[in-house]
């Protein structure tokens, strides 16, 4: 897929501090298996056409790359890229914002549960040594 729709901001980033064009080339097909499963989950055939999967992959990679560049632009004032920069970018798209906040809170809950499990495991190991 052509990256001409990215606008002039993508050309402005291609300065001396950025990696060369050849080092930015990604490995094609890296997400194809995951995308096939996702497409099937959303009602597509269990084995979609390879061209369709490649097109969806290009669209997703372009979208994510564009979002990361925009988040970097937002974060330049602070000098550090944070999760909140992405939430700021999607603040007007309520379904995406709600889903992201839900996933972030679930991730935090999982971290706390793992931490509690590790502490319990350490206590059991100490008690077994006594």
C-alpha positions in Angstrom: 0.0 0.0 0.0 1.3 3.4 -0.9 2.2 5.7 2.0 1.4 8.9 0.0 -1.7 9.5 2.2 0.5 10.0 5.3 0.9 13.7 4.3 3.8 16.1 4.5 4.5 15.3 8.2 5.9 11.9 7.3 8.4 13.5 4.8 9.4 16.1 7.5 10.4 13.2 9.8 12.8 11.7 7.2 15.7 13.8 8.6 19.3 12.9 9.5 18.3 11.8 12.9 15.8 9.2 11.6 16.9 5.7 10.4 17.5 5.2 6.7 14.6 4.0 4.5 16.1 0.5 4.1 16.3 0.0 7.9 12.6 0.9 8.3 11.4 -1.9 6.0 9.4 -4.3 8.0 9.1 -8.0 7.6 6.0 -8.6 5.5 3.6 -11.2 6.8 4.6 -10.8 10.4 0.9 -10.4 11.5 -0.8 -12.5 8.9 -1.7 -15.5 11.1 -3.1 -13.2 13.8 -5.1 -11.1 11.3 -6.5 -14.3 9.7 -7.9 -15.3 13.1 -9.2 -11.8 13.8 -10.9 -11.6 10.4 -12.5 -15.0 11.0 -13.7 -13.8 14.4 -15.3 -10.8 12.7 -17.2 -13.0 10.2 -14.7 -13.6 7.3 -13.9 -17.0 5.9 -11.6 -19.3 8.0 -9.0 -19.1 5.3 -9.3 -15.6 3.7 -7.5 -14.7 0.5 -3.8 -14.0 1.1 -4.2 -10.7 -0.8 -7.0 -9.6 1.6 -4.9 -10.5 4.6 -1.9 -8.6 3.2 -4.1 -5.5 2.5 -5.5 -5.6 6.0 -2.0 -5.9 7.4 -0.8 -2.9 5.4 -3.7 -0.9 6.6 -3.2 -1.8 10.3 0.6 -1.2 10.1 0.1 2.2 8.5 -2.5 3.1 11.1 -0.4 2.1 14.0 2.7 3.8 12.6 0.8 7.0 12.0 -0.6 6.9 15.6 2.9 6.3 17.0 4.3 9.3 15.0 1.4 11.5 16.2 1.9 10.4 19.8 5.6 11.2 19.5 4.7 14.6 18.2 2.4 15.2 21.2 5.1 13.9 23.6 7.9 16.0 22.3 7.1 18.8 24.7 7.5 16.5 27.6 10.3 14.4 26.1 8.8 11.1 27.1 6.2 8.9 25.3 3.4 7.8 27.6 0.2 5.8 27.4 -1.7 9.0 28.0 -0.4 10.4 24.7 -2.3 7.7 22.8 -5.4 8.2 24.9 -5.2 11.9 24.1 -5.2 11.1 20.3 -8.3 8.9 20.5 -10.2 11.0 23.0 -12.9 11.9 20.4 -13.4 8.3 19.4 -15.4 7.1 22.4 -15.6 3.4 21.5 -11.8 3.2 21.1 -11.2 5.3 24.2 -13.5 3.1 26.3 -12.0 -0.1 25.0 -8.4 1.2 25.6 -9.2 2.3 29.2 -10.9 -1.1 29.8 -7.8 -3.0 28.5 -5.5 -0.8 30.5 -7.4 -1.4 33.8 -7.6 -5.1 33.1 -3.8 -5.1 32.5 -3.3 -3.3 35.8 -5.5 -5.9 37.6 -3.5 -8.7 36.0 -0.2 -7.2 37.2 -1.5 -6.9 40.7 -2.8 -10.5 40.7 0.6 -11.8 39.4 2.3 -9.8 42.1 0.1 -11.3 44.8 0.6 -14.8 43.4 4.4 -14.3 43.5 4.2 -13.2 47.1 2.1 -16.2 48.1 4.5 -18.5 46.3 7.5 -17.0 48.1 5.7 -17.4 51.5 5.0 -21.1 50.7 8.6 -21.6 49.7 9.9 -20.1 53.0 7.4 -22.1 55.0 8.5 -25.3 53.3 12.2 -24.6 54.1 11.5 -24.3 57.8 
